[in-house]
């Protein structure tokens, strides 16, 4: 797994944290996958949440600036549907701590 897919999987993890992925959240994920240049196979893996367990350690190896940029994107993901759920915020907080930014 490459770091681009790992980033998108963590975005997907935040978007799905409340158990619901709205159209706005799906659009956000599609935009992230497009921006990061995921292949069709990688996009399918991301949509199926295939590799969540592998993604965190890969992202943890990124530079501090790259981790901060990802955290900014995760916060934007929480806001993608206009509602902030406690589950989504909890997931962002846990990821921030796991990446050494909490």
C-alpha positions as CSV (number, residue, x, y, z in Angstrom):
1,X,0.0,0.0,0.0
2,X,1.3,3.5,-0.8
3,X,0.9,6.6,1.3
4,X,-1.7,8.1,-1.1
5,X,-4.1,5.2,-0.6
6,X,-3.4,5.2,3.2
7,X,-4.3,8.8,3.4
8,X,-7.6,8.2,1.6
9,X,-8.4,5.3,3.8
10,X,-8.0,7.4,6.9
11,X,-10.3,10.0,5.3
12,X,-12.8,7.3,4.6
13,X,-12.5,6.1,8.2
14,X,-13.4,9.5,9.5
15,X,-16.3,9.9,7.0
16,X,-17.8,6.6,8.0
17,X,-17.1,7.0,11.7
18,X,-20.8,7.8,12.5
19,X,-22.0,4.8,10.5
20,X,-23.5,6.9,7.7
21,X,-21.8,8.3,4.6
22,X,-23.8,11.0,3.0
23,X,-23.7,12.1,-0.7
24,X,-21.6,15.1,0.4
25,X,-19.2,12.9,2.2
26,X,-18.9,10.5,-0.8
27,X,-18.2,13.5,-3.0
28,X,-15.5,14.6,-0.5
29,X,-13.9,11.2,-0.6
30,X,-14.1,11.1,-4.4
31,X,-12.4,14.5,-4.6
32,X,-9.6,13.3,-2.3
33,X,-9.0,10.2,-4.3
34,X,-8.9,12.3,-7.5
35,X,-6.5,14.9,-6.0
36,X,-4.2,12.2,-4.7
37,X,-4.2,10.4,-8.1
38,X,-5.5,7.0,-6.9
39,X,-5.9,4.3,-9.6
40,X,-9.3,2.7,-10.2
41,X,-8.1,-0.4,-8.1
42,X,-7.0,1.8,-5.2
43,X,-10.3,3.8,-5.4
44,X,-12.2,0.5,-5.1
45,X,-10.1,-0.5,-2.1
46,X,-10.8,2.8,-0.5
47,X,-14.6,2.7,-1.1
48,X,-14.6,-0.8,0.4
49,X,-12.4,0.3,3.3
50,X,-9.9,-2.4,2.4
51,X,-6.7,-1.8,4.3
52,X,-7.8,0.4,7.2
53,X,-5.5,-1.5,9.6
54,X,-2.5,-1.1,7.3
55,X,-3.1,2.6,6.7
56,X,-2.2,4.2,10.0
57,X,1.4,2.9,10.3
58,X,2.1,4.1,6.7
59,X,0.8,7.6,7.4
60,X,2.7,7.6,10.7
61,X,5.9,7.5,8.7
62,X,5.1,10.8,6.9
63,X,6.8,14.0,7.7
64,X,5.2,16.3,10.3
65,X,4.1,18.7,7.7
66,X,2.4,15.9,5.7
67,X,0.7,14.7,8.8
68,X,-0.5,18.1,9.6
69,X,-1.9,18.6,6.1
70,X,-3.7,15.2,6.4
71,X,-5.2,16.3,9.8
72,X,-6.4,19.5,8.1
73,X,-8.1,17.3,5.5
74,X,-9.6,15.0,8.1
75,X,-11.2,18.0,9.9
76,X,-12.6,19.2,6.5
77,X,-13.9,15.6,6.1
78,X,-15.8,15.9,9.4
79,X,-17.5,19.1,8.0
80,X,-18.3,17.6,4.6
81,X,-21.9,16.9,5.4
82,X,-22.4,20.1,7.5
83,X,-22.8,18.0,10.7
84,X,-20.1,17.2,13.3
85,X,-20.8,13.9,14.9
86,X,-19.1,12.9,18.2
87,X,-17.9,9.7,16.5
88,X,-16.2,11.6,13.7
89,X,-14.5,13.9,16.1
90,X,-13.4,11.1,18.3
91,X,-11.9,9.3,15.3
92,X,-10.0,12.5,14.3
93,X,-8.7,12.9,17.9
94,X,-7.5,9.3,18.0
95,X,-5.8,9.6,14.6
96,X,-4.1,12.8,15.7
97,X,-2.7,11.1,18.8
98,X,-1.7,8.0,16.9
99,X,0.2,10.2,14.4
100,X,2.0,12.0,17.2
101,X,0.1,15.3,16.7
102,X,-2.3,15.0,19.7
